[in-house]
Amino acid sequence: GLPLALVWALALALALPSAALENGLALTPPMGWLAWERFRCNVDCRADPRNCISETLFFEMADRLAEDGWRELGYKYINIDDCWSAKKRDAAGQLVPDPERFPRGIKALADYVHARGLKLGIYGDLGTLTCGGYPGTTLDRVKQDAQTFAEWGVDMLKLDGCYSSGEEQAEGYPEMARALNATGHPIVYSCSWPAYQGGLPPKVNYTILAEVCNLWRNYDDIQDSWDSVLSILDWFFANQDVLQPAAGPGHWNDPDMLVIGNFGLSYEQSRSQMALWTVMAAPLLMSTDLRTISPSAKEILQNRLMIQINQDPLGIQGRRIVKEKSLIEVFLRPLSQGASALVFFSRRADIPYVYTTSLAKLHFPEDAVYEVQDVYSGEIIRGLKTGDNFSVTVNPSGVVMWYLYPVAQPWRIVRQHAP
């Protein structure tokens, strides 16, 4: 184990790639709502008008983001996924929304979203067809589609990779970045490029990726299950030495949507996904029905300290630093002003486990003193010294998450005025 100061220095050095996408966007991980996991490609608006992919769904979700406290916490993007368009382009070769499901068009939807202080995202695919079988953006259409999205007032583009070759992706993803920038309208660019290339070097060059995309999907689509969440977690932290240095302001690894509030995760597992995605500096894109979300799921997703940690301006992605035989794992994310986030995570399936350690064992600096806040309970521990043993009780498939900041430092006076 490395001393924390060295971990910090390495993290800072690695978190600053030589260049990043020159659009000044997504300096913290994007936050918002995405249709796919919860609503998929449900286009049967006659049988299921409330849950089909239509302008009504997005109008209603925009209302919920604006009126239920989400927007003020940073959940700003409302993102359309696949299956929004008509099955064919128009006579001019332009993408058009399905006329029955989006009768007022995407520009009217964008205007509605913008009037509520929110931003609109849309979906495209760098191939002959989207994954759902709708018109794709072939290489000859990249500039045209970028211009169309800009004219509609779209603020984020997720560009998938179904029905395209590796060669087309290598040409098309950077070409779309240039085309979006050339429109003059700020559009956050989310790429699925690495996910189609296995997510790892040598096929994926993360230095190039950071210069092309604001965020990128590295791995499989998330499903509404704990097994799916764990598989993503396992892949990301098994490969953290490659992935962690690639993330930073303006360019983020995207482990996919938050499925909190749906059907597959328990309360403890929901708290775990939120904490672990926050430690990963992941985009926080919810995919749940905000019209019917439970109070407990809403409380997890609206945890202010959690969001403050996720949005930390340093933008350093956290790492797994301990993996115990007891099936407890510890994750650390360095934060601005000398603070840190620690997550104690249990893979156990039996009973709550009392885990005892010290900050010294977790390689924090010697002779330091910390004030600690439990991110979920709000409980505060004052005067925790590096050498002090402490215990946390971690529920099965649950977490304890701590926010630690050094005491007796001049910046603490300023901290009282921080958001």
C-alpha positions in Angstrom: 0.0 0.0 0.0 1.2 3.5 -0.9 1.1 6.4 1.5 -1.9 8.6 0.9 0.2 11.6 -0.1 1.7 9.5 -2.9 -1.7 8.2 -3.9 -2.8 11.8 -4.1 0.2 12.9 -6.1 -0.2 10.0 -8.5 -4.0 10.5 -8.8 -3.5 14.2 -9.6 -0.8 13.5 -12.2 -2.8 10.8 -13.8 -6.0 12.7 -13.8 -4.6 15.4 -16.1 -4.3 13.9 -19.6 -2.3 15.9 -22.1 -5.5 17.3 -23.7 -9.2 17.1 -23.4 -12.2 17.7 -25.7 -12.0 21.5 -26.4 -15.7 22.3 -25.7 -15.5 23.4 -22.1 -18.4 21.2 -21.1 -19.0 18.5 -18.5 -16.3 19.8 -16.1 -18.1 17.8 -13.5 -19.9 14.5 -14.2 -23.3 15.2 -16.0 -26.4 14.6 -13.9 -29.9 14.0 -15.1 -32.4 11.5 -16.3 -32.2 9.0 -19.2 -35.1 7.0 -20.6 -33.5 3.7 -21.6 -33.2 1.3 -18.7 -36.7 2.0 -17.4 -38.7 2.6 -20.6 -36.5 0.9 -23.3 -38.0 0.9 -26.8 -41.7 0.9 -25.8 -43.3 2.6 -28.8 -46.9 1.2 -28.4 -48.5 4.5 -27.4 -52.0 3.2 -28.1 -51.8 0.3 -25.6 -49.5 2.1 -23.1 -49.7 5.8 -23.6 -48.2 6.6 -20.2 -45.0 4.6 -20.6 -44.2 4.8 -24.3 -41.3 6.7 -25.8 -43.2 9.9 -26.7 -43.1 13.7 -26.1 -45.6 13.2 -23.3 -43.1 11.1 -21.3 -40.4 13.7 -21.6 -42.7 16.6 -20.9 -43.8 14.8 -17.7 -40.2 13.9 -16.6 -39.1 17.5 -17.3 -41.9 18.7 -15.0 -40.8 16.3 -12.3 -37.1 17.3 -12.5 -38.1 21.0 -12.3 -40.8 20.7 -9.6 -39.5 17.9 -7.2 -36.2 19.3 -6.2 -34.0 17.5 -8.7 -32.9 20.5 -10.8 -31.6 22.5 -7.9 -29.4 19.5 -6.9 -27.8 19.4 -10.4 -30.0 16.9 -12.2 -30.3 19.1 -15.3 -30.3 16.7 -18.4 -33.4 15.0 -19.6 -32.1 12.5 -22.2 -34.0 10.8 -25.0 -32.6 7.4 -25.9 -33.2 5.1 -28.9 -36.5 4.7 -30.8 -37.5 8.4 -30.9 -37.2 8.8 -34.7 -39.4 8.0 -37.7 -38.3 4.8 -39.5 -37.1 6.8 -42.5 -35.3 10.1 -43.0 -37.3 12.9 -44.8 -36.9 13.9 -48.5 -33.9 16.1 -47.6 -32.2 13.2 -45.8 -32.8 14.7 -42.4 -33.6 12.7 -39.2 -37.2 13.4 -38.1 -39.0 12.4 -34.9 -41.9 9.9 -35.2 -44.8 12.1 -36.1 -47.4 10.3 -34.0 -45.3 10.1 -30.8 -43.5 13.5 -31.2 -46.1 15.5 -33.1 -44.6 18.9 -32.0 -41.1 17.9 -32.9 -37.8 17.9 -31.0 -37.3 21.7 -31.1 -40.6 22.2 -29.2 -39.6 19.7 -26.6 -36.2 21.3 -26.2 -37.9 24.7 -25.8 -40.2 23.2 -23.1 -37.2 21.7 -21.3 -35.1 24.9 -21.5 -38.0 26.9 -20.2 -37.8 24.8 -17.0 -34.1 25.5 -16.5 -33.1 22.0 -17.9 -31.2 20.6 -20.8 -32.2 18.1 -23.5 -30.2 15.1 -24.6 -30.8 12.9 -27.7 -29.6 9.6 -29.0 -27.9 8.7 -32.3 -26.0 5.7 -33.6 -22.8 5.7 -35.8 -24.0 2.9 -38.1 -26.6 2.0 -40.7 -29.2 1.5 -38.0 -29.6 2.3 -34.3 -29.6 -0.7 -31.9 -33.4 -0.5 -32.0 -33.6 -0.5 -35.8 -34.1 3.2 -36.5 -32.1 5.3 -39.0 -28.4 5.5 -38.1 -25.8 8.2 -38.7 -23.5 6.8 -41.4 -20.3 8.7 -42.1 -21.8 10.8 -44.9 -24.5 12.0 -42.5 -22.4 13.0 -39.5 -22.2 16.8 -40.3 -25.9 16.9 -41.3 -27.1 15.2 -38.2 -24.8 17.4 -35.9 -26.4 20.5 -37.5 -29.9 19.1 -37.1 -29.3 18.4 -33.4 -27.9 21.9 -32.9 -30.8 23.6 -34.7 -33.2 21.7 -32.5 -31.4 23.0 -29.4 -30.1 19.7 -28.2 -27.6 19.9 -25.3 -26.2 16.4 -25.2 -25.7 13.6 -27.8 -25.3 10.0 -26.9 -23.8 8.3 -30.0 -24.1 4.5 -30.0 -22.2 2.0 -32.1 -24.6 -0.7 -33.4 -24.3 -1.7 -37.1 -20.9 -0.1 -37.5 -17.3 -1.4 -38.0 -14.3 -0.6 -36.0 -12.9 1.4 -38.9 -16.1 3.4 -39.2 -16.0 4.1 -35.4 -12.4 5.2 -35.5 -13.3 7.7 -38.2 -16.8 8.6 -37.2 -16.5 9.3 -33.4 -13.8 12.0 -33.9 -15.6 13.3 -36.9 -18.8 13.8 -34.9 -16.8 15.7 -32.2 -15.6 18.1 -34.8 -19.0 18.4 -36.4 -20.7 19.2 -33.0 -18.1 21.8 -32.2 -18.5 23.4 -35.6 -22.2 24.0 -35.0 -21.3 26.7 -32.4 -24.0 25.2 -30.1 -22.6 23.6 -26.9 -23.4 19.9 -27.0 -22.0 17.4 -24.4 -20.7 14.4 -26.3 -21.3 10.9 -24.9 -19.6 8.1 -26.9 -20.2 4.3 -26.8 -16.9 3.8 -28.8 -14.8 2.0 -26.1 -17.7 -0.4 -25.2 -17.7 -1.7 -28.8 -13.9 -2.2 -28.7 -13.8 -4.2 -25.4 -13.0 -1.1 -23.2 -9.3 -1.8 -22.8 -5.9 -1.0 -24.5 -4.5 -1.7 -27.0 -7.8 -1.5 -28.8 -8.9 1.6 -26.8 -6.6 4.6 -26.5 -7.9 6.6 -23.5 -5.7 9.6 -24.3 -7.3 10.0 -27.7 -10.8 9.3 -26.2 -10.4 12.2 -23.7 -9.7 14.5 -26.7 -12.8 13.3 -28.5 -15.6 12.7 -26.0 -16.9 14.2 -22.8 -18.0 10.8 -21.4 -18.0 7.3 -22.7 -19.5 4.0 -22.1 -16.7 1.4 -21.4 -18.7 -1.7 -20.7 -22.0 -3.6 -20.9 -25.5 -2.0 -20.6 -26.8 -2.0 -17.0 -29.9 -4.1 -16.2 -32.3 -3.7 -13.3 -30.5 -6.3 -11.1 -27.9 -6.5 -8.4 -25.9 -9.0 -10.5 -25.6 -6.5 -13.3 -24.5 -3.7 -10.9 -21.8 -6.1 -9.5 -20.6 -7.1 -12.9 -20.0 -3.5 -13.9 -18.4 -2.8 -10.5 -16.1 -5.8 -10.9 -15.0 -4.8 -14.4 -14.3 -1.2 -13.5 -12.3 -1.9 -10.4 -10.4 -4.9 -11.9 -9.3 -2.5 -14.6 -8.9 0.7 -12.4 -5.2 1.1 -13.2 -6.2 1.8 -16.9 -9.6 3.5 -16.3 -8.9 5.8 -13.4 -6.2 8.0 -15.0 -8.5 8.5 -18.0 -11.2 10.4 -16.1 -11.2 14.1 -15.1 -13.0 17.4 -15.8 -14.5 17.3 -19.2 -13.9 13.5 -19.8 -15.5 10.8 -17.7 -15.8 7.0 -17.6 -19.5 6.1 -17.7 -20.5 2.8 -15.9 -24.1 3.5 -17.1 -27.4 4.5 -15.5 -28.5 4.6 -11.9 -31.3 2.0 -11.6 -32.3 3.1 -8.1 -36.1 3.4 -7.8 -36.9 0.5 -10.1 -37.6 -3.2 -9.2 -34.2 -5.0 -9.0 -32.3 -3.5 -6.1 -33.0 -3.6 -2.4 -32.7 -0.5 -0.3 -29.1 -1.5 0.8 -28.1 -2.2 -2.8 -29.6 1.1 -4.0 -27.5 3.0 -1.4 -24.5 1.0 -2.6 -24.9 1.9 -6.2 -25.2 5.6 -5.4 -22.1 5.5 -3.2 -20.0 3.5 -5.6 -21.0 5.5 -8.7 -20.1 8.7 -6.7 -16.7 7.3 -5.8 -16.1 6.5 -9.4 -16.8 10.1 -10.4 -19.5 8.6 -12.7 -22.2 10.6 -14.5 -25.4 10.4 -12.3 -28.1 9.6 -15.0 -31.2 8.2 -13.3 -33.4 5.8 -15.3 -36.6 5.4 -13.2 -40.1 6.7 -13.2 -39.9 10.0 -11.4 -43.7 10.3 -11.3 -44.0 7.3 -9.0 -40.6 7.1 -7.3 -40.6 6.0 -3.6 -39.6 8.4 -0.9 -36.7 6.1 0.1 -35.2 6.0 -3.4 -35.7 9.7 -3.8 -33.9 10.3 -0.5 -30.9 8.3 -1.8 -30.7 10.1 -5.1 -31.2 13.5 -3.5 -28.5 13.2 -0.9 -26.8 16.6 -0.9 -23.4 15.6 0.5 -23.3 12.6 -1.9 -23.9 14.9 -4.9 -21.3 17.4 -3.6 -18.7 14.6 -3.5 -19.7 13.3 -7.0 -19.4 16.9 -8.4 -16.0 17.6 -6.7 -14.2 20.1 -9.0 -10.9 18.1 -8.9 -12.7 15.3 -10.8 -10.4 12.5 -9.6 -11.9 9.0 -10.0 -11.7 6.9 -6.9 -10.0 3.5 -6.5 -10.5 0.3 -4.6 -7.7 0.3 -2.0 -8.6 -2.8 0.2 -10.2 -6.2 -0.6 -10.6 -8.3 2.6 -11.1 -12.0 2.9 -14.2 -11.0 5.0 -15.7 -9.7 1.7 -15.4 -6.1 2.9 -13.9 -3.7 0.3 -12.7 -0.2 0.8 -12.8 2.6 -1.8 -11.1 6.0 -1.7 -11.7 9.1 -3.7 -9.4 12.1 -3.1 -11.4 15.4 -3.1 -10.5 19.1 -3.2 -9.2 21.0 -0.2 -7.5 17.9 1.2 -10.8 16.0 1.8 -11.5 12.4 0.9 -14.5 10.1 0.5 -14.2 6.5 1.8 -16.7 3.7 1.0 -16.8 0.5 3.1 -18.7 -2.0 1.0 -19.9 -5.5 2.0 -20.3 -8.3 -0.5 -21.6 -10.5 2.3 -25.1 -12.1 2.1 -25.5 -13.1 5.7 -25.7 -10.5 8.5 -24.2 -7.0 9.2 -20.4 -7.2 9.6 -18.4 -5.1 12.0 -15.3 -4.0 10.2 -12.4 -2.6 12.3 -9.5 -0.6 10.8 -7.7 2.7 11.1 -6.8 5.5 8.7 -3.2 4.5 9.2 -4.0 1.1 7.7 -5.7 2.9 4.8 -2.4 4.9 4.3 -3.6 8.3 5.4 -0.8 10.7 6.5 0.7 10.1 9.9 -0.3 12.5 12.7 -3.3 13.9 10.8 -6.6 14.6 12.5 -9.9 14.4 10.6 -13.5 15.4 11.1 -15.7 12.7 9.5 -19.3 12.9 8.4 -21.3 9.8 7.6 -22.8 10.6 4.2 -26.1 8.7 4.7 -26.7 9.1 8.5 -25.2 12.6 8.8 -23.5 11.5 12.0 -20.2 13.4 12.7 -17.1 12.1 14.3 -14.7 14.8 15.5 -11.0 14.5 16.1 -10.3 11.1 14.4 -6.6 10.6 14.4 -4.8 8.6 11.8 -3.7 6.0 14.3 -7.1 5.6 16.0 -8.8 2.2 15.5 -12.5 2.6 14.5 -15.3 0.2 13.6 -18.1 0.5 11.0 -21.1 -1.9 10.8 -21.8 -2.7 7.1 -25.0 -4.4 6.1 -25.1 -7.2 3.6 -24.6 -5.8 0.0 -24.6 -2.4 1.7 -22.2 0.5 2.3 -21.0 2.9 4.9 -19.7 6.1 3.3 -17.6 8.7 5.0 -16.6 12.2 4.0 -13.4 13.2 5.7 -11.7 16.5 5.9 -8.5 17.5 7.8 -9.0 19.8 10.8 -6.8 22.7 11.9 -6.2 23.8 8.3 -6.8 27.4 7.2 -9.2 26.4 4.4 -11.7 25.2 7.1 -12.7 28.8 7.8 -13.8 29.0 4.1 -15.6 25.7 4.2 -18.5 27.1 6.1 -19.5 29.1 3.0 -19.0 26.3 0.5 -22.1 25.0 -1.3 
